[in-house]
């Protein structure tokens, strides 16, 4: 589940958990406490040398929320390379902008439902309904 993450990465993730962005906080309200399709998501989760915004291990799904810094060319290139690294473990990365999460949560939720249904089927994870949505 952590794919060899070091103690330093765990410490950095712990620090990031207390300083979520507004968009991350909004999405976390939906994903926390196994509310979303009965899946357990973790926030600021260490995977190898990376820290991902949200991770669901049973369906190997990472959700990233991108702010303006992600659109700087060198950061965008880093994100692409990081996705390729995560794909080596069959982990799918789904990205949303801060603006989309804060402005169109219906669209974000719809996309996540579709992806989670597909990933649950792929990894043979039983379907459980929604709570608290």
Secondary structure per residue as TSV (DSSP state, phi and psi in degrees):
chain	resnum	aa	ss	phi	psi
A	1	X	-	360.0	-27.9
A	2	X	-	-106.5	-11.2
A	3	X	T	51.0	44.3
A	4	X	T	81.5	21.9
A	5	X	-	-61.6	141.6
A	6	X	-	-87.6	162.7
A	7	X	H	-56.2	-34.6
A	8	X	H	-62.7	-42.1
A	9	X	H	-64.7	-39.5
A	10	X	H	-61.9	-40.8
A	11	X	H	-64.5	-43.4
A	12	X	H	-63.0	-40.1
A	13	X	H	-63.0	-41.0
A	14	X	H	-60.0	-41.6
A	15	X	H	-65.4	-42.8
A	16	X	H	-65.2	-30.2
A	17	X	H	-63.0	-27.0
A	18	X	T	-91.4	-1.1
A	19	X	T	-131.8	48.7
A	20	X	-	-63.5	148.1
A	21	X	-	-72.7	166.8
A	22	X	H	-58.3	-43.0
A	23	X	H	-64.3	-41.4
A	24	X	H	-63.1	-39.6
A	25	X	H	-62.6	-42.0
A	26	X	H	-62.5	-47.7
A	27	X	H	-68.2	-36.7
A	28	X	H	-62.2	-33.6
A	29	X	H	-59.7	-32.7
A	30	X	H	-82.7	-37.1
A	31	X	H	-86.5	-24.5
A	32	X	G	-70.0	161.1
A	33	X	G	58.5	33.7
A	34	X	G	57.4	25.9
A	35	X	T	-75.1	-31.0
A	36	X	T	-89.0	102.1
A	37	X	T	58.8	24.5
A	38	X	T	71.1	14.9
A	39	X	-	-96.7	144.5
A	40	X	-	-95.7	114.4
A	41	X	-	-103.0	148.5
A	42	X	E	-117.5	144.8
A	43	X	E	-103.3	145.7
A	44	X	E	47.7	62.4
A	45	X	E	-97.4	129.7
A	46	X	E	-74.4	130.5
A	47	X	E	-135.7	110.4
A	48	X	T	57.2	-118.8
A	49	X	T	-98.8	8.6
A	50	X	E	-110.6	160.4
A	51	X	E	-124.8	120.6
A	52	X	E	-101.9	153.3
A	53	X	E	-63.0	-50.2
A	54	X	E	-141.6	141.7
A	55	X	E	-141.5	136.0
A	56	X	E	-120.4	108.5
A	57	X	T	-67.7	-43.2
A	58	X	T	-58.0	-29.9
A	59	X	T	-112.3	9.0
A	60	X	T	47.4	58.6
A	61	X	E	-122.8	127.8
A	62	X	E	-109.0	136.2
A	63	X	E	-117.1	125.2
A	64	X	E	-114.1	137.6
A	65	X	E	-110.5	116.7
A	66	X	E	-101.8	125.1
A	67	X	-	-96.8	-173.7
A	68	X	G	-55.9	-33.6
A	69	X	G	-62.3	-26.3
A	70	X	G	-73.4	-13.4
A	71	X	G	-96.2	-1.7
A	72	X	S	-70.9	131.6
A	73	X	H	-47.6	-47.5
A	74	X	H	-68.2	-32.5
A	75	X	H	-72.3	-37.6
A	76	X	H	-62.8	-42.5
A	77	X	H	-63.1	-40.9
A	78	X	H	-59.9	-44.9
A	79	X	H	-59.6	-42.1
A	80	X	H	-63.7	-45.4
A	81	X	H	-63.7	-38.8
A	82	X	H	-64.0	-41.8
A	83	X	H	-59.9	-41.6
A	84	X	H	-62.8	-38.6
A	85	X	H	-63.5	-44.8
A	86	X	H	-66.6	-33.8
A	87	X	H	-63.0	-23.4
A	88	X	T	-62.1	-23.4
A	89	X	T	-103.3	19.0
A	90	X	T	62.9	26.6
A	91	X	-	-91.4	128.6
A	92	X	E	-95.2	135.5
A	93	X	E	-109.4	126.9
A	94	X	E	-115.7	130.9
A	95	X	E	-115.5	142.1
A	96	X	E	-134.1	147.9
A	97	X	E	-81.6	157.5
A	98	X	H	-52.9	-44.5
A	99	X	H	-61.5	-40.1
A	100	X	H	-66.7	-44.1
A	101	X	H	-63.8	-42.6
A	102	X	H	-78.8	-23.3
A	103	X	H	-111.0	-20.2
A	104	X	-	-146.1	63.2
A	105	X	H	-63.3	-26.8
A	106	X	H	-60.6	-45.1
A	107	X	H	-66.3	-41.1
A	108	X	H	-61.8	-48.5
A	109	X	H	-60.7	-44.1
A	110	X	H	-59.2	-46.9
A	111	X	H	-61.4	-43.5
A	112	X	H	-66.3	-38.5
A	113	X	H	-59.5	-48.5
A	114	X	H	-59.7	-45.9
A	115	X	H	-65.8	-43.5
A	116	X	H	-65.7	-38.7
A	117	X	H	-61.1	-46.0
A	118	X	H	-62.6	-44.5
A	119	X	H	-70.6	-36.3
A	120	X	H	-61.5	-42.2
A	121	X	H	-64.5	-43.3
A	122	X	H	-60.3	-43.4
A	123	X	H	-100.0	9.5
A	124	X	T	54.7	47.1
A	125	X	-	-94.1	127.8
A	126	X	-	-60.3	145.7
A	127	X	-	-83.4	129.4
A	128	X	-	-123.1	147.7
A	129	X	-	-69.8	-170.5
A	130	X	-	-95.4	147.6
A	131	X	S	-130.4	133.9
A	132	X	-	75.5	12.7
A	133	X	-	-89.5	360.0
